[in-house]
Amino acid sequence: MTKAELVSRIAELAAIKKKDAEAAVEAFIKTVTEALANGEKVELRGFGTFYMKKRAKRVARNPKTGEVIEVPPKLTPAFKPGKDLKEKTEKILK
């Protein structure tokens, strides 16, 4: 699902204008991005948690040249699905 499809679906389900739905989606994205940038986590009960995950320093290899390089530690955004989301998505496999 693309962002445009998400906006359309939200507008349809909430019976609001697409312009209002787009503003809500943009506000959500901005809020989550700012919270993660400030080191906070965003927890949406039943849906999941957005958080920053620490990745350790590691040694990698350039596949083209074979040169060994050191990749420094870093933080990366991550998402952990909530119980309700897990249960609903597990039904796809059954």
Beta strands, then each sheet from edge to edge (+ up, - down):
strand 1: 42-44
strand 2: 48-55
strand 3: 58-61
strand 4: 68-71
strand 5: 74-81
sheet 1: 1+ 2- 5+
sheet 2: 3+ 4-
end
